[in-house]
Amino acid sequence: METLESNSQSFFVRVWVEEKSEQGEWGVWRGHIVHVPSGEKHYFRDLNEIQTFIAPHLEEMGVRFDTSWRVALWFKRMIKRS
C-alpha cells in the first residue's frame, strides 16, 4: 500500500498586494510559492503563475491535464524560456 506522502505534493504559497496607487486602485499582486519537498521557490506577479509552477509537479505524479490546459502550459513555458 502506498503512503499518502508518495501520492501528494506540498506547496507553501504566500500572496500579497503592493501598495495602492495614488488613484486608489489596487496595486500589483505579488507572491512566492515553494515546493516543500525540493525547496524550489518561485516569485510571481501574476496569480496564474501559481498553476504554472504546480502543474509539472502534478504531472510527475501522473496527473493528466486536458488538451487545452496542456497547450496553455506549453505556451507559458515557451514564453518563460525566451
mmCIF file of the N, C-alpha and C atoms, coordinates in Angstrom:
data_MODEL
# 
_entry.id   MODEL 
# 
loop_
_atom_site.group_PDB 
_atom_site.id 
_atom_site.type_symbol 
_atom_site.label_atom_id 
_atom_site.label_alt_id 
_atom_site.label_comp_id 
_atom_site.label_asym_id 
_atom_site.label_entity_id 
_atom_site.label_seq_id 
_atom_site.pdbx_PDB_ins_code 
_atom_site.Cartn_x 
_atom_site.Cartn_y 
_atom_site.Cartn_z 
_atom_site.occupancy 
_atom_site.B_iso_or_equiv 
_atom_site.pdbx_formal_charge 
_atom_site.auth_seq_id 
_atom_site.auth_comp_id 
_atom_site.auth_asym_id 
_atom_site.auth_atom_id 
_atom_site.pdbx_PDB_model_num 
ATOM 1   N N  . MET A 1 1  ? 0.834  -1.182 0.000   1.00 0.00 ? 1  MET A N  1 
ATOM 2   C CA . MET A 1 1  ? 0.000  0.000  0.000   1.00 0.00 ? 1  MET A CA 1 
ATOM 3   C C  . MET A 1 1  ? 0.877  1.242  0.000   1.00 0.00 ? 1  MET A C  1 
ATOM 4   N N  . GLU A 1 2  ? 0.579  2.188  -0.893  1.00 0.00 ? 2  GLU A N  1 
ATOM 5   C CA . GLU A 1 2  ? 1.365  3.412  -0.975  1.00 0.00 ? 2  GLU A CA 1 
ATOM 6   C C  . GLU A 1 2  ? 0.976  4.354  0.152   1.00 0.00 ? 2  GLU A C  1 
ATOM 7   N N  . THR A 1 3  ? 1.943  5.109  0.604   1.00 0.00 ? 3  THR A N  1 
ATOM 8   C CA . THR A 1 3  ? 1.662  6.069  1.668   1.00 0.00 ? 3  THR A CA 1 
ATOM 9   C C  . THR A 1 3  ? 1.092  7.344  1.076   1.00 0.00 ? 3  THR A C  1 
ATOM 10  N N  . LEU A 1 4  ? 0.477  8.140  1.910   1.00 0.00 ? 4  LEU A N  1 
ATOM 11  C CA . LEU A 1 4  ? -0.069 9.416  1.480   1.00 0.00 ? 4  LEU A CA 1 
ATOM 12  C C  . LEU A 1 4  ? 1.024  10.300 0.902   1.00 0.00 ? 4  LEU A C  1 
ATOM 13  N N  . GLU A 1 5  ? 2.210  10.251 1.486   1.00 0.00 ? 5  GLU A N  1 
ATOM 14  C CA . GLU A 1 5  ? 3.304  11.097 1.029   1.00 0.00 ? 5  GLU A CA 1 
ATOM 15  C C  . GLU A 1 5  ? 3.698  10.815 -0.415  1.00 0.00 ? 5  GLU A C  1 
ATOM 16  N N  . SER A 1 6  ? 3.626  9.578  -0.858  1.00 0.00 ? 6  SER A N  1 
ATOM 17  C CA . SER A 1 6  ? 4.009  9.268  -2.226  1.00 0.00 ? 6  SER A CA 1 
ATOM 18  C C  . SER A 1 6  ? 2.924  9.667  -3.224  1.00 0.00 ? 6  SER A C  1 
ATOM 19  N N  . ASN A 1 7  ? 1.745  9.987  -2.739  1.00 0.00 ? 7  ASN A N  1 
ATOM 20  C CA . ASN A 1 7  ? 0.637  10.389 -3.605  1.00 0.00 ? 7  ASN A CA 1 
ATOM 21  C C  . ASN A 1 7  ? 0.261  11.849 -3.417  1.00 0.00 ? 7  ASN A C  1 
ATOM 22  N N  . SER A 1 8  ? 1.166  12.629 -2.853  1.00 0.00 ? 8  SER A N  1 
ATOM 23  C CA . SER A 1 8  ? 0.821  14.028 -2.612  1.00 0.00 ? 8  SER A CA 1 
ATOM 24  C C  . SER A 1 8  ? 2.017  14.933 -2.859  1.00 0.00 ? 8  SER A C  1 
ATOM 25  N N  . GLN A 1 9  ? 1.731  16.186 -3.039  1.00 0.00 ? 9  GLN A N  1 
ATOM 26  C CA . GLN A 1 9  ? 2.735  17.223 -3.171  1.00 0.00 ? 9  GLN A CA 1 
ATOM 27  C C  . GLN A 1 9  ? 2.369  18.327 -2.185  1.00 0.00 ? 9  GLN A C  1 
ATOM 28  N N  . SER A 1 10 ? 3.355  18.996 -1.642  1.00 0.00 ? 10 SER A N  1 
ATOM 29  C CA . SER A 1 10 ? 3.101  20.085 -0.704  1.00 0.00 ? 10 SER A CA 1 
ATOM 30  C C  . SER A 1 10 ? 3.714  21.374 -1.234  1.00 0.00 ? 10 SER A C  1 
ATOM 31  N N  . PHE A 1 11 ? 2.953  22.442 -1.117  1.00 0.00 ? 11 PHE A N  1 
ATOM 32  C CA . PHE A 1 11 ? 3.394  23.752 -1.551  1.00 0.00 ? 11 PHE A CA 1 
ATOM 33  C C  . PHE A 1 11 ? 3.051  24.771 -0.473  1.00 0.00 ? 11 PHE A C  1 
ATOM 34  N N  . PHE A 1 12 ? 3.912  25.749 -0.326  1.00 0.00 ? 12 PHE A N  1 
ATOM 35  C CA . PHE A 1 12 ? 3.646  26.878 0.552   1.00 0.00 ? 12 PHE A CA 1 
ATOM 36  C C  . PHE A 1 12 ? 3.484  28.083 -0.358  1.00 0.00 ? 12 PHE A C  1 
ATOM 37  N N  . VAL A 1 13 ? 2.342  28.768 -0.256  1.00 0.00 ? 13 VAL A N  1 
ATOM 38  C CA . VAL A 1 13 ? 2.058  29.922 -1.105  1.00 0.00 ? 13 VAL A CA 1 
ATOM 39  C C  . VAL A 1 13 ? 1.835  31.141 -0.233  1.00 0.00 ? 13 VAL A C  1 
ATOM 40  N N  . ARG A 1 14 ? 2.541  32.204 -0.550  1.00 0.00 ? 14 ARG A N  1 
ATOM 41  C CA . ARG A 1 14 ? 2.354  33.482 0.144   1.00 0.00 ? 14 ARG A CA 1 
ATOM 42  C C  . ARG A 1 14 ? 2.012  34.524 -0.902  1.00 0.00 ? 14 ARG A C  1 
ATOM 43  N N  . VAL A 1 15 ? 0.898  35.229 -0.706  1.00 0.00 ? 15 VAL A N  1 
ATOM 44  C CA . VAL A 1 15 ? 0.418  36.212 -1.670  1.00 0.00 ? 15 VAL A CA 1 
ATOM 45  C C  . VAL A 1 15 ? 0.157  37.524 -0.942  1.00 0.00 ? 15 VAL A C  1 
ATOM 46  N N  . TRP A 1 16 ? 0.510  38.637 -1.581  1.00 0.00 ? 16 TRP A N  1 
ATOM 47  C CA . TRP A 1 16 ? 0.225  39.961 -1.029  1.00 0.00 ? 16 TRP A CA 1 
ATOM 48  C C  . TRP A 1 16 ? 0.016  40.937 -2.168  1.00 0.00 ? 16 TRP A C  1 
ATOM 49  N N  . VAL A 1 17 ? -0.535 42.077 -1.857  1.00 0.00 ? 17 VAL A N  1 
ATOM 50  C CA . VAL A 1 17 ? -0.733 43.115 -2.863  1.00 0.00 ? 17 VAL A CA 1 
ATOM 51  C C  . VAL A 1 17 ? 0.152  44.300 -2.498  1.00 0.00 ? 17 VAL A C  1 
ATOM 52  N N  . GLU A 1 18 ? 0.818  44.820 -3.522  1.00 0.00 ? 18 GLU A N  1 
ATOM 53  C CA . GLU A 1 18 ? 1.650  46.004 -3.311  1.00 0.00 ? 18 GLU A CA 1 
ATOM 54  C C  . GLU A 1 18 ? 0.748  47.164 -2.911  1.00 0.00 ? 18 GLU A C  1 
ATOM 55  N N  . GLU A 1 19 ? 1.319  48.227 -2.431  1.00 0.00 ? 19 GLU A N  1 
ATOM 56  C CA . GLU A 1 19 ? 0.540  49.384 -2.002  1.00 0.00 ? 19 GLU A CA 1 
ATOM 57  C C  . GLU A 1 19 ? -0.381 49.877 -3.109  1.00 0.00 ? 19 GLU A C  1 
ATOM 58  N N  . LYS A 1 20 ? -1.510 50.448 -2.697  1.00 0.00 ? 20 LYS A N  1 
ATOM 59  C CA . LYS A 1 20 ? -2.446 51.008 -3.660  1.00 0.00 ? 20 LYS A CA 1 
ATOM 60  C C  . LYS A 1 20 ? -1.824 52.216 -4.353  1.00 0.00 ? 20 LYS A C  1 
ATOM 61  N N  . SER A 1 21 ? -2.279 52.459 -5.573  1.00 0.00 ? 21 SER A N  1 
ATOM 62  C CA . SER A 1 21 ? -1.793 53.621 -6.301  1.00 0.00 ? 21 SER A CA 1 
ATOM 63  C C  . SER A 1 21 ? -2.437 54.882 -5.723  1.00 0.00 ? 21 SER A C  1 
ATOM 64  N N  . GLU A 1 22 ? -1.945 56.022 -6.154  1.00 0.00 ? 22 GLU A N  1 
ATOM 65  C CA . GLU A 1 22 ? -2.487 57.288 -5.664  1.00 0.00 ? 22 GLU A CA 1 
ATOM 66  C C  . GLU A 1 22 ? -3.946 57.478 -6.068  1.00 0.00 ? 22 GLU A C  1 
ATOM 67  N N  . GLN A 1 23 ? -4.372 56.832 -7.152  1.00 0.00 ? 23 GLN A N  1 
ATOM 68  C CA . GLN A 1 23 ? -5.755 56.931 -7.611  1.00 0.00 ? 23 GLN A CA 1 
ATOM 69  C C  . GLN A 1 23 ? -6.679 56.002 -6.827  1.00 0.00 ? 23 GLN A C  1 
ATOM 70  N N  . GLY A 1 24 ? -6.142 55.290 -5.867  1.00 0.00 ? 24 GLY A N  1 
ATOM 71  C CA . GLY A 1 24 ? -6.943 54.402 -5.048  1.00 0.00 ? 24 GLY A CA 1 
ATOM 72  C C  . GLY A 1 24 ? -7.169 53.024 -5.645  1.00 0.00 ? 24 GLY A C  1 
ATOM 73  N N  . GLU A 1 25 ? -6.543 52.764 -6.793  1.00 0.00 ? 25 GLU A N  1 
ATOM 74  C CA . GLU A 1 25 ? -6.686 51.451 -7.419  1.00 0.00 ? 25 GLU A CA 1 
ATOM 75  C C  . GLU A 1 25 ? -5.781 50.458 -6.703  1.00 0.00 ? 25 GLU A C  1 
ATOM 76  N N  . TRP A 1 26 ? -6.154 49.186 -6.773  1.00 0.00 ? 26 TRP A N  1 
ATOM 77  C CA . TRP A 1 26 ? -5.318 48.159 -6.171  1.00 0.00 ? 26 TRP A CA 1 
ATOM 78  C C  . TRP A 1 26 ? -3.982 48.109 -6.879  1.00 0.00 ? 26 TRP A C  1 
ATOM 79  N N  . GLY A 1 27 ? -2.972 47.782 -6.149  1.00 0.00 ? 27 GLY A N  1 
ATOM 80  C CA . GLY A 1 27 ? -1.638 47.638 -6.707  1.00 0.00 ? 27 GLY A CA 1 
ATOM 81  C C  . GLY A 1 27 ? -1.468 46.285 -7.376  1.00 0.00 ? 27 GLY A C  1 
ATOM 82  N N  . VAL A 1 28 ? -0.231 45.924 -7.574  1.00 0.00 ? 28 VAL A N  1 
ATOM 83  C CA . VAL A 1 28 ? 0.109  44.676 -8.253  1.00 0.00 ? 28 VAL A CA 1 
ATOM 84  C C  . VAL A 1 28 ? 0.169  43.535 -7.248  1.00 0.00 ? 28 VAL A C  1 
ATOM 85  N N  . TRP A 1 29 ? -0.406 42.386 -7.611  1.00 0.00 ? 29 TRP A N  1 
ATOM 86  C CA . TRP A 1 29 ? -0.291 41.191 -6.777  1.00 0.00 ? 29 TRP A CA 1 
ATOM 87  C C  . TRP A 1 29 ? 1.119  40.651 -6.895  1.00 0.00 ? 29 TRP A C  1 
ATOM 88  N N  . ARG A 1 30 ? 1.650  40.221 -5.778  1.00 0.00 ? 30 ARG A N  1 
ATOM 89  C CA . ARG A 1 30 ? 2.974  39.607 -5.722  1.00 0.00 ? 30 ARG A CA 1 
ATOM 90  C C  . ARG A 1 30 ? 2.880  38.375 -4.830  1.00 0.00 ? 30 ARG A C  1 
ATOM 91  N N  . GLY A 1 31 ? 3.863  37.520 -4.960  1.00 0.00 ? 31 GLY A N  1 
ATOM 92  C CA . GLY A 1 31 ? 3.874  36.370 -4.081  1.00 0.00 ? 31 GLY A CA 1 
ATOM 93  C C  . GLY A 1 31 ? 5.030  35.455 -4.376  1.00 0.00 ? 31 GLY A C  1 
ATOM 94  N N  . HIS A 1 32 ? 5.076  34.392 -3.618  1.00 0.00 ? 32 HIS A N  1 
ATOM 95  C CA . HIS A 1 32 ? 6.029  33.332 -3.905  1.00 0.00 ? 32 HIS A CA 1 
ATOM 96  C C  . HIS A 1 32 ? 5.410  32.005 -3.502  1.00 0.00 ? 32 HIS A C  1 
ATOM 97  N N  . ILE A 1 33 ? 5.909  30.979 -4.169  1.00 0.00 ? 33 ILE A N  1 
ATOM 98  C CA . ILE A 1 33 ? 5.446  29.621 -3.907  1.00 0.00 ? 33 ILE A CA 1 
ATOM 99  C C  . ILE A 1 33 ? 6.677  28.738 -3.741  1.00 0.00 ? 33 ILE A C  1 
ATOM 100 N N  . VAL A 1 34 ? 6.605  27.836 -2.790  1.00 0.00 ? 34 VAL A N  1 
ATOM 101 C CA . VAL A 1 34 ? 7.708  26.911 -2.519  1.00 0.00 ? 34 VAL A CA 1 
ATOM 102 C C  . VAL A 1 34 ? 7.188  25.484 -2.644  1.00 0.00 ? 34 VAL A C  1 
ATOM 103 N N  . HIS A 1 35 ? 7.899  24.670 -3.403  1.00 0.00 ? 35 HIS A N  1 
ATOM 104 C CA . HIS A 1 35 ? 7.631  23.234 -3.446  1.00 0.00 ? 35 HIS A CA 1 
ATOM 105 C C  . HIS A 1 35 ? 8.350  22.659 -2.238  1.00 0.00 ? 35 HIS A C  1 
ATOM 106 N N  . VAL A 1 36 ? 7.597  22.233 -1.246  1.00 0.00 ? 36 VAL A N  1 
ATOM 107 C CA . VAL A 1 36 ? 8.169  21.868 0.055   1.00 0.00 ? 36 VAL A CA 1 
ATOM 108 C C  . VAL A 1 36 ? 9.211  20.748 -0.042  1.00 0.00 ? 36 VAL A C  1 
ATOM 109 N N  . PRO A 1 37 ? 8.944  19.637 -0.739  1.00 0.00 ? 37 PRO A N  1 
ATOM 110 C CA . PRO A 1 37 ? 9.940  18.558 -0.750  1.00 0.00 ? 37 PRO A CA 1 
ATOM 111 C C  . PRO A 1 37 ? 11.300 18.956 -1.336  1.00 0.00 ? 37 PRO A C  1 
ATOM 112 N N  . SER A 1 38 ? 11.299 19.781 -2.393  1.00 0.00 ? 38 SER A N  1 
ATOM 113 C CA . SER A 1 38 ? 12.564 20.134 -3.050  1.00 0.00 ? 38 SER A CA 1 
ATOM 114 C C  . SER A 1 38 ? 13.131 21.466 -2.582  1.00 0.00 ? 38 SER A C  1 
ATOM 115 N N  . GLY A 1 39 ? 12.289 22.321 -2.002  1.00 0.00 ? 39 GLY A N  1 
ATOM 116 C CA . GLY A 1 39 ? 12.734 23.656 -1.608  1.00 0.00 ? 39 GLY A CA 1 
ATOM 117 C C  . GLY A 1 39 ? 12.752 24.630 -2.765  1.00 0.00 ? 39 GLY A C  1 
ATOM 118 N N  . GLU A 1 40 ? 12.346 24.180 -3.958  1.00 0.00 ? 40 GLU A N  1 
ATOM 119 C CA . GLU A 1 40 ? 12.307 25.057 -5.133  1.00 0.00 ? 40 GLU A CA 1 
ATOM 120 C C  . GLU A 1 40 ? 11.337 26.203 -4.869  1.00 0.00 ? 40 GLU A C  1 
ATOM 121 N N  . LYS A 1 41 ? 11.767 27.433 -5.168  1.00 0.00 ? 41 LYS A N  1 
ATOM 122 C CA . LYS A 1 41 ? 10.956 28.615 -4.888  1.00 0.00 ? 41 LYS A CA 1 
ATOM 123 C C  . LYS A 1 41 ? 10.785 29.437 -6.160  1.00 0.00 ? 41 LYS A C  1 
ATOM 124 N N  . HIS A 1 42 ? 9.605  30.010 -6.325  1.00 0.00 ? 42 HIS A N  1 
ATOM 125 C CA . HIS A 1 42 ? 9.317  30.853 -7.485  1.00 0.00 ? 42 HIS A CA 1 
ATOM 126 C C  . HIS A 1 42 ? 8.574  32.095 -7.013  1.00 0.00 ? 42 HIS A C  1 
ATOM 127 N N  . TYR A 1 43 ? 9.079  33.263 -7.401  1.00 0.00 ? 43 TYR A N  1 
ATOM 128 C CA . TYR A 1 43 ? 8.390  34.523 -7.119  1.00 0.00 ? 43 TYR A CA 1 
ATOM 129 C C  . TYR A 1 43 ? 7.516  34.871 -8.315  1.00 0.00 ? 43 TYR A C  1 
ATOM 130 N N  . PHE A 1 44 ? 6.364  35.488 -8.061  1.00 0.00 ? 44 PHE A N  1 
ATOM 131 C CA . PHE A 1 44 ? 5.466  35.810 -9.166  1.00 0.00 ? 44 PHE A CA 1 
ATOM 132 C C  . PHE A 1 44 ? 4.770  37.145 -8.960  1.00 0.00 ? 44 PHE A C  1 
ATOM 133 N N  . ARG A 1 45 ? 4.286  37.690 -10.104 1.00 0.00 ? 45 ARG A N  1 
ATOM 134 C CA . ARG A 1 45 ? 3.497  38.925 -10.128 1.00 0.00 ? 45 ARG A CA 1 
ATOM 135 C C  . ARG A 1 45 ? 2.091  38.664 -10.637 1.00 0.00 ? 45 ARG A C  1 
ATOM 136 N N  . ASP A 1 46 ? 1.869  37.482 -11.137 1.00 0.00 ? 46 ASP A N  1 
ATOM 137 C CA . ASP A 1 46 ? 0.588  37.104 -11.728 1.00 0.00 ? 46 ASP A CA 1 
ATOM 138 C C  . ASP A 1 46 ? 0.126  35.822 -11.020 1.00 0.00 ? 46 ASP A C  1 
ATOM 139 N N  . LEU A 1 47 ? -1.079 35.836 -10.482 1.00 0.00 ? 47 LEU A N  1 
ATOM 140 C CA . LEU A 1 47 ? -1.567 34.671 -9.738  1.00 0.00 ? 47 LEU A CA 1 
ATOM 141 C C  . LEU A 1 47 ? -1.646 33.420 -10.600 1.00 0.00 ? 47 LEU A C  1 
ATOM 142 N N  . ASN A 1 48 ? -1.765 33.576 -11.919 1.00 0.00 ? 48 ASN A N  1 
ATOM 143 C CA . ASN A 1 48 ? -1.795 32.409 -12.805 1.00 0.00 ? 48 ASN A CA 1 
ATOM 144 C C  . ASN A 1 48 ? -0.483 31.633 -12.792 1.00 0.00 ? 48 ASN A C  1 
ATOM 145 N N  . GLU A 1 49 ? 0.596  32.281 -12.364 1.00 0.00 ? 49 GLU A N  1 
ATOM 146 C CA . GLU A 1 49 ? 1.880  31.588 -12.305 1.00 0.00 ? 49 GLU A CA 1 
ATOM 147 C C  . GLU A 1 49 ? 1.890  30.491 -11.245 1.00 0.00 ? 49 GLU A C  1 
ATOM 148 N N  . ILE A 1 50 ? 0.951  30.554 -10.312 1.00 0.00 ? 50 ILE A N  1 
ATOM 149 C CA . ILE A 1 50 ? 0.852  29.502 -9.297  1.00 0.00 ? 50 ILE A CA 1 
ATOM 150 C C  . ILE A 1 50 ? 0.558  28.169 -9.973  1.00 0.00 ? 50 ILE A C  1 
ATOM 151 N N  . GLN A 1 51 ? -0.443 28.141 -10.848 1.00 0.00 ? 51 GLN A N  1 
ATOM 152 C CA . GLN A 1 51 ? -0.787 26.881 -11.519 1.00 0.00 ? 51 GLN A CA 1 
ATOM 153 C C  . GLN A 1 51 ? 0.321  26.436 -12.465 1.00 0.00 ? 51 GLN A C  1 
ATOM 154 N N  . THR A 1 52 ? 1.021  27.391 -13.083 1.00 0.00 ? 52 THR A N  1 
ATOM 155 C CA . THR A 1 52 ? 2.123  27.036 -13.968 1.00 0.00 ? 52 THR A CA 1 
ATOM 156 C C  . THR A 1 52 ? 3.243  26.368 -13.196 1.00 0.00 ? 52 THR A C  1 
ATOM 157 N N  . PHE A 1 53 ? 3.494  26.821 -11.972 1.00 0.00 ? 53 PHE A N  1 
ATOM 158 C CA . PHE A 1 53 ? 4.540  26.241 -11.127 1.00 0.00 ? 53 PHE A CA 1 
ATOM 159 C C  . PHE A 1 53 ? 4.141  24.854 -10.623 1.00 0.00 ? 53 PHE A C  1 
ATOM 160 N N  . ILE A 1 54 ? 2.896  24.693 -10.238 1.00 0.00 ? 54 ILE A N  1 
ATOM 161 C CA . ILE A 1 54 ? 2.428  23.441 -9.642  1.00 0.00 ? 54 ILE A CA 1 
ATOM 162 C C  . ILE A 1 54 ? 2.249  22.328 -10.676 1.00 0.00 ? 54 ILE A C  1 
ATOM 163 N N  . ALA A 1 55 ? 1.827  22.664 -11.882 1.00 0.00 ? 55 ALA A N  1 
ATOM 164 C CA . ALA A 1 55 ? 1.479  21.663 -12.895 1.00 0.00 ? 55 ALA A CA 1 
ATOM 165 C C  . ALA A 1 55 ? 2.561  20.612 -13.147 1.00 0.00 ? 55 ALA A C  1 
ATOM 166 N N  . PRO A 1 56 ? 3.833  20.989 -13.347 1.00 0.00 ? 56 PRO A N  1 
ATOM 167 C CA . PRO A 1 56 ? 4.834  19.944 -13.615 1.00 0.00 ? 56 PRO A CA 1 
ATOM 168 C C  . PRO A 1 56 ? 4.979  18.941 -12.467 1.00 0.00 ? 56 PRO A C  1 
ATOM 169 N N  . HIS A 1 57 ? 4.807  19.408 -11.241 1.00 0.00 ? 57 HIS A N  1 
ATOM 170 C CA . HIS A 1 57 ? 4.896  18.503 -10.097 1.00 0.00 ? 57 HIS A CA 1 
ATOM 171 C C  . HIS A 1 57 ? 3.721  17.516 -10.092 1.00 0.00 ? 57 HIS A C  1 
ATOM 172 N N  . LEU A 1 58 ? 2.563  17.991 -10.498 1.00 0.00 ? 58 LEU A N  1 
ATOM 173 C CA . LEU A 1 58 ? 1.399  17.100 -10.586 1.00 0.00 ? 58 LEU A CA 1 
ATOM 174 C C  . LEU A 1 58 ? 1.557  16.110 -11.738 1.00 0.00 ? 58 LEU A C  1 
ATOM 175 N N  . GLU A 1 59 ? 2.122  16.574 -12.848 1.00 0.00 ? 59 GLU A N  1 
ATOM 176 C CA . GLU A 1 59 ? 2.363  15.682 -13.987 1.00 0.00 ? 59 GLU A CA 1 
ATOM 177 C C  . GLU A 1 59 ? 3.317  14.551 -13.585 1.00 0.00 ? 59 GLU A C  1 
ATOM 178 N N  . GLU A 1 60 ? 4.314  14.856 -12.753 1.00 0.00 ? 60 GLU A N  1 
ATOM 179 C CA . GLU A 1 60 ? 5.234  13.819 -12.273 1.00 0.00 ? 60 GLU A CA 1 
ATOM 180 C C  . GLU A 1 60 ? 4.495  12.749 -11.477 1.00 0.00 ? 60 GLU A C  1 
ATOM 181 N N  . MET A 1 61 ? 3.370  13.136 -10.853 1.00 0.00 ? 61 MET A N  1 
ATOM 182 C CA . MET A 1 61 ? 2.572  12.184 -10.078 1.00 0.00 ? 61 MET A CA 1 
ATOM 183 C C  . MET A 1 61 ? 1.620  11.388 -10.964 1.00 0.00 ? 61 MET A C  1 
ATOM 184 N N  . GLY A 1 62 ? 1.554  11.756 -12.257 1.00 0.00 ? 62 GLY A N  1 
ATOM 185 C CA . GLY A 1 62 ? 0.676  11.037 -13.168 1.00 0.00 ? 62 GLY A CA 1 
ATOM 186 C C  . GLY A 1 62 ? -0.625 11.754 -13.477 1.00 0.00 ? 62 GLY A C  1 
ATOM 187 N N  . VAL A 1 63 ? -0.779 12.988 -12.999 1.00 0.00 ? 63 VAL A N  1 
ATOM 188 C CA . VAL A 1 63 ? -1.986 13.755 -13.315 1.00 0.00 ? 63 VAL A CA 1 
ATOM 189 C C  . VAL A 1 63 ? -1.955 14.098 -14.796 1.00 0.00 ? 63 VAL A C  1 
ATOM 190 N N  . ARG A 1 64 ? -3.064 13.877 -15.463 1.00 0.00 ? 64 ARG A N  1 
ATOM 191 C CA . ARG A 1 64 ? -3.165 14.177 -16.891 1.00 0.00 ? 64 ARG A CA 1 
ATOM 192 C C  . ARG A 1 64 ? -4.116 15.348 -17.071 1.00 0.00 ? 64 ARG A C  1 
ATOM 193 N N  . PHE A 1 65 ? -3.638 16.385 -17.721 1.00 0.00 ? 65 PHE A N  1 
ATOM 194 C CA . PHE A 1 65 ? -4.447 17.570 -17.985 1.00 0.00 ? 65 PHE A CA 1 
ATOM 195 C C  . PHE A 1 65 ? -5.094 17.455 -19.353 1.00 0.00 ? 65 PHE A C  1 
ATOM 196 N N  . ASP A 1 66 ? -6.241 18.114 -19.524 1.00 0.00 ? 66 ASP A N  1 
ATOM 197 C CA . ASP A 1 66 ? -6.881 18.076 -20.833 1.00 0.00 ? 66 ASP A CA 1 
ATOM 198 C C  . ASP A 1 66 ? -6.036 18.856 -21.844 1.00 0.00 ? 66 ASP A C  1 
ATOM 199 N N  . THR A 1 67 ? -6.348 18.703 -23.124 1.00 0.00 ? 67 THR A N  1 
ATOM 200 C CA . THR A 1 67 ? -5.526 19.266 -24.190 1.00 0.00 ? 67 THR A CA 1 
ATOM 201 C C  . THR A 1 67 ? -5.385 20.776 -24.082 1.00 0.00 ? 67 THR A C  1 
ATOM 202 N N  . SER A 1 68 ? -6.462 21.490 -23.826 1.00 0.00 ? 68 SER A N  1 
ATOM 203 C CA . SER A 1 68 ? -6.372 22.951 -23.777 1.00 0.00 ? 68 SER A CA 1 
ATOM 204 C C  . SER A 1 68 ? -5.461 23.406 -22.639 1.00 0.00 ? 68 SER A C  1 
ATOM 205 N N  . TRP A 1 69 ? -5.500 22.707 -21.531 1.00 0.00 ? 69 TRP A N  1 
ATOM 206 C CA . TRP A 1 69 ? -4.646 23.058 -20.393 1.00 0.00 ? 69 TRP A CA 1 
ATOM 207 C C  . TRP A 1 69 ? -3.186 22.782 -20.729 1.00 0.00 ? 69 TRP A C  1 
ATOM 208 N N  . ARG A 1 70 ? -2.912 21.651 -21.387 1.00 0.00 ? 70 ARG A N  1 
ATOM 209 C CA . ARG A 1 70 ? -1.535 21.310 -21.754 1.00 0.00 ? 70 ARG A CA 1 
ATOM 210 C C  . ARG A 1 70 ? -0.973 22.320 -22.747 1.00 0.00 ? 70 ARG A C  1 
ATOM 211 N N  . VAL A 1 71 ? -1.786 22.751 -23.703 1.00 0.00 ? 71 VAL A N  1 
ATOM 212 C CA . VAL A 1 71 ? -1.331 23.745 -24.681 1.00 0.00 ? 71 VAL A CA 1 
ATOM 213 C C  . VAL A 1 71 ? -1.018 25.061 -23.976 1.00 0.00 ? 71 VAL A C  1 
ATOM 214 N N  . ALA A 1 72 ? -1.887 25.478 -23.063 1.00 0.00 ? 72 ALA A N  1 
ATOM 215 C CA . ALA A 1 72 ? -1.654 26.718 -22.325 1.00 0.00 ? 72 ALA A CA 1 
ATOM 216 C C  . ALA A 1 72 ? -0.362 26.632 -21.517 1.00 0.00 ? 72 ALA A C  1 
ATOM 217 N N  . LEU A 1 73 ? -0.126 25.504 -20.859 1.00 0.00 ? 73 LEU A N  1 
ATOM 218 C CA . LEU A 1 73 ? 1.119  25.327 -20.100 1.00 0.00 ? 73 LEU A CA 1 
ATOM 219 C C  . LEU A 1 73 ? 2.338  25.356 -21.020 1.00 0.00 ? 73 LEU A C  1 
ATOM 220 N N  . TRP A 1 74 ? 2.223  24.734 -22.182 1.00 0.00 ? 74 TRP A N  1 
ATOM 221 C CA . TRP A 1 74 ? 3.329  24.717 -23.128 1.00 0.00 ? 74 TRP A CA 1 
ATOM 222 C C  . TRP A 1 74 ? 3.679  26.144 -23.550 1.00 0.00 ? 74 TRP A C  1 
ATOM 223 N N  . PHE A 1 75 ? 2.661  26.954 -23.884 1.00 0.00 ? 75 PHE A N  1 
ATOM 224 C CA . PHE A 1 75 ? 2.907  28.336 -24.287 1.00 0.00 ? 75 PHE A CA 1 
ATOM 225 C C  . PHE A 1 75 ? 3.571  29.123 -23.155 1.00 0.00 ? 75 PHE A C  1 
ATOM 226 N N  . LYS A 1 76 ? 3.101  28.937 -21.941 1.00 0.00 ? 76 LYS A N  1 
ATOM 227 C CA . LYS A 1 76 ? 3.692  29.647 -20.810 1.00 0.00 ? 76 LYS A CA 1 
ATOM 228 C C  . LYS A 1 76 ? 5.147  29.262 -20.618 1.00 0.00 ? 76 LYS A C  1 
ATOM 229 N N  . ARG A 1 77 ? 5.460  27.989 -20.805 1.00 0.00 ? 77 ARG A N  1 
ATOM 230 C CA . ARG A 1 77 ? 6.854  27.549 -20.667 1.00 0.00 ? 77 ARG A CA 1 
ATOM 231 C C  . ARG A 1 77 ? 7.733  28.126 -21.775 1.00 0.00 ? 77 ARG A C  1 
ATOM 232 N N  . MET A 1 78 ? 7.198  28.203 -22.996 1.00 0.00 ? 78 MET A N  1 
ATOM 233 C CA . MET A 1 78 ? 7.960  28.757 -24.112 1.00 0.00 ? 78 MET A CA 1 
ATOM 234 C C  . MET A 1 78 ? 8.239  30.244 -23.891 1.00 0.00 ? 78 MET A C  1 
ATOM 235 N N  . ILE A 1 79 ? 7.253  30.960 -23.393 1.00 0.00 ? 79 ILE A N  1 
ATOM 236 C CA . ILE A 1 79 ? 7.427  32.396 -23.126 1.00 0.00 ? 79 ILE A CA 1 
ATOM 237 C C  . ILE A 1 79 ? 8.460  32.587 -22.031 1.00 0.00 ? 79 ILE A C  1 
ATOM 238 N N  . LYS A 1 80 ? 8.419  31.745 -21.015 1.00 0.00 ? 80 LYS A N  1 
ATOM 239 C CA . LYS A 1 80 ? 9.354  31.852 -19.899 1.00 0.00 ? 80 LYS A CA 1 
ATOM 240 C C  . LYS A 1 80 ? 10.799 31.613 -20.369 1.00 0.00 ? 80 LYS A C  1 
ATOM 241 N N  . ARG A 1 81 ? 10.994 30.731 -21.339 1.00 0.00 ? 81 ARG A N  1 
ATOM 242 C CA . ARG A 1 81 ? 12.343 30.412 -21.829 1.00 0.00 ? 81 ARG A CA 1 
ATOM 243 C C  . ARG A 1 81 ? 12.931 31.546 -22.645 1.00 0.00 ? 81 ARG A C  1 
ATOM 244 N N  . SER A 1 82 ? 12.081 32.321 -23.302 1.00 0.00 ? 82 SER A N  1 
ATOM 245 C CA . SER A 1 82 ? 12.605 33.374 -24.183 1.00 0.00 ? 82 SER A CA 1 
ATOM 246 C C  . SER A 1 82 ? 12.924 34.653 -23.458 1.00 0.00 ? 82 SER A C  1 
# 
